[in-house]
Amino acid sequence: MFRKLHDPGQAALTVYIDGLAVSAEAGESVAAVLLRQEAGWSRMTPVKESKRAPYCLMGVCFDCLAEVDGVASVQTCLTTVRDGMRIARQRGKRSLTA
């Protein structure tokens, strides 16, 4: 659905979404990278397991929640990518205990 308008070339970073290597650019949000994927969703609702994707992109709606580097329920629209970052789409309800 979404694509980059330019090629970051040598400045490209690599992040991993559900274990797959994906190209990203320094300074962009995790949500932007997720939206460029064929499956652009970031989480599933806890009750009906509906797929949700980043929506407001400014930290208000919480539809962009995902697991980032082992931390659940991270707002991906407010999180900047880093080289080697591990992103996992959040499935179902998260555990409130460690």
N, C-alpha and C positions, 0 to 999 in steps of 0.2 A: 504494500500500500504506500509506504513512504520510501524515499531513497535520498542519498546524499547528492547535492548538486555539484560537488567537486571531489576529487580524489586526494586524500590526505598524503598520499605517497609515503616517503620515508618516515614521516611523523606519525604514522598509524600505530595504534596500540593494539594489543590483543587481549580481549576479555573472553571469559568462558560462560556461555549460557547453557545451563543444563548439561555441562560437560563438553559442549561443542565450541571450538575456537571461532571467534567473531571479531572482525576488524572494527575498531572504534577510533575516534579522534580525541586528543587531549582537549578538555574543556567542555565536552558534551555530556549530557546527563545519561544515566543508565536507562531512563524511560525512553529517550530518543533512540538509543540503540535497540531496545526491545521493540519499538514501533516499526523499525526497519526490517525486522525478521518476518519470515513467511507466516509464522504463528506469532502475532504481535501482542499477545496477552501476557500479563504479569502474575495474575493470581486467580484462584478459583474461590467462589464464595463458600463459606463453611456449611451452609444448609443445603442448597440445591446444586452446588458444584458448578455454577455458571462461570464461564471464563470472563474475566474483567481485564480491561486494558487501561493504560494511562489515559486520563480524561482531561482534567483541568490544567495539568502541568505547572501548578504553582503551589502545591501542598495543601489544598483545601479538601479534596474529595476522597483521598485515601484509596482510590482504585488502582494505584500503581504499586502497591505493596509487593515486595518480593524478598527473598533471602539473599543477602549480599555478604560474602565472605563469612558465612556461618551465622550471621545475625538475622533473625526473622523480622518480618514486618517493617522493613526499611522503605521509606518513601523514595522510590527511584527517581522521581522528578526533581528531587532536591539533592541527589547524590551524583557527584561527578565521577566519571570513569577513571580507573587507574590501571596501568599495565598489569596483567595477570589476575585481575579481579575475577572472582567466581560469583556468578549470579545463578540463582535457582528460582524458577517460578514457584510461587507459594501455592500449595494445594491443601484445601480444607482449612480447618481451624488450627491455630497455632497453640502450642503449649505455653502456659503461663509460668510453669516451673522450669528450673534449670536442668 
